[in-house]
């Protein structure tokens, strides 16, 4: 009988997850009835927590937190992220798209980043966006920054090229490369690059 899982490479958590799945599958196969809450609980426990670390380059604020745990986004953590990524020009706060946070988490995991994401621009109010457009900075009139779906970042221990390539490879939205300004734009809009 072929075995696709190398038992010696399993860590304790993976072993326990596989055991839980096998037990649930066995109970279902034998006609056992499992309450939905038990199945949901095991499923939630098997999803690892997600954390992010930020440094806002305009306000010098820092934030390091778990924003997703046991299968749920944590409301207090999301509020803290929304505050840190606010429009620093107007102090307006907007809810940041959780898919953008998940994308950033995946990027930092793939890059094995040890330093916080340095935020150049998070949420941008329509007023700030219009002001930046008038100053000729190549800002889109319908920027995803205004909907909380975009961020401009860099990671001190990672080259901009590497950051850009990982974001492109994930095919999860737009990726803009701004080496002269020292950041990469990532958004959860349509897949495109510039």
N, C-alpha and C positions, 0 to 999 in steps of 0.2 A: 504494500500500500504506500503510495507516494505521500510525502508530507511536505507542503510548501513552506511551512514555518520552521525556521531553525530554532529549536528550543533553547540552545545555549545562548542565543543572542537576545532572548526576551528579558526585559527587566521586570521587576516585581509588579509594577503598575500594569504593564502589558499583559502579564500572566493573569492578574486578577480580572482585567477586563475580558480577556478571552474566556476565563472560567465563568464569569457572569453571563456572557453571551451563550456559552455552551449550556449552562444550567437552564437558562430561559428557553433555549431551543429544545432542550430535552423535555422540559415541562410541557411545552406546547405540543411536542411530538407525542407524548404519552397522554395527551388529552387533559393535562392539568390546566386549571384556569388561573390566570394571573390577573389581578386587578390592574387596570390601566395606570394607576398611580405608581405601582411598583415598577412596571416596565418603564414609565417616564422617568422615575427616579434613577434607575440604573443607567438609562440612556444619558440623562443629564450629568451623572457622576462621571461618565466616561469621556465627556468633552473637557479637554484641558482648559484651564483659565487663560485669559488673554490679558496682557499688560502692555502699557506704553509708557514711554518716558519722553518728556518734552522740555525744551528750553525756548522761550519766546524771545527772539532777538531784539524786539522793540521795547518790551517791558522788563526784561531780565527775570521774568517769573519762570519757575521750574515746577514740574509736576511729574511724579512717577507713581503709577497706580495700576491696579487690576480693574478693568472696566467690564469684564465678562467672566462670570463664574457660575458653575453648576447649571449651565445651559441658559443663563439669563444675563442680559445687560444690566449693570448696576446703576440705578438712577442717580445716586449721589456722585458716582464717578463720572457719569456722562455730563452732569451739571458742572463739575470741576473742569472737565475738558472744554465744554462750551465756553466757560469763562476765560480760560487761558487762550483759546483760539478766537476770542472776540475781536472785533474791529478796533484796533488800538487808536485809530484816529477819532472815532465817535463814541467809543466805549459800548457800542451796541453788541448784544449777544444773540446768537442764533444757534439752534440745535444743529450739531454737526452730524452728518449722515453716518450711521453706524457701519455701513458698508465701507466707507472711507477709512474708518478706524480699523476695521478688519483688514483692509488692504495694507494699511501702514504696519499693522502687526505682522502680517505675512512677509512684507518686505524686510522688516528688521530681523525677523527670524531667519529668512533665507540669506541675509548678509551677515548673520551672527554679530549684529551691531552691539557694541558695548557702551556707546555714548548715546545721550538723548538725541532725539530728532530736533534739530534747530529749525524753528518755525520762522520763515521770512514773511509769510502771509497765510492766514487762515480764513475765517469769515471776513467778507468785505461788504459793507453796506452799499446800497445803490448810490448813495451820495459820494462815498469814497471811491467807488468804481468809476463814477462819472468824472470826478476830480483827476484821477490817475489817467483816464482816457484823454482828458484835455491837456495834460502835461506831456502827451506823446510817448507814453511808455509801452505802447503795443498791447494795451489791455482790451479784452473782448467786451463788447457792449452787453452781452448776455452771459457774463462770466459765471462759471459754476461756483466761484467763491461767494457769490451773492446768495446762493441757495444752501451753503454749508456742505457742498459736495467737492470742494477742491482745497488743496493745500500746497504751498511752495516750501520745500524743505531741503536740508542738507544734513549729512551725518559726519561729524568730524573724523571718525576713523575709517571712512569709506569714500572712495573716489566718486565724483559725480557721474562718471561714465558707468561705473558698476551699479550705482543706485538707479540710473536711467535704464540700464539693460534689464535689471531684475523687474522693474515696474513694467517695461514693455513685454517681457516674457510672460507675465501674469495675465495679460490680455483682459484687464478688468476696468479699463476706462482710458481716459486721455493721459498722455505723458508728454510734457514739454521740457526741453533741455536748454538751460540758460547758463552755460559755463562762464560767460563774462560777468554775470550777476551772482554767480555762485550758488545756484539752486536748481532743483528739479521740481517741476509742477506735476502733481498727480491729482486726477479727479475720477469720479465715478460716472461720468457721462459716457457717450459712445466711444468705442475703441478707436483711437487715432494717435498719431505722433507728429511732433514738429520740433 
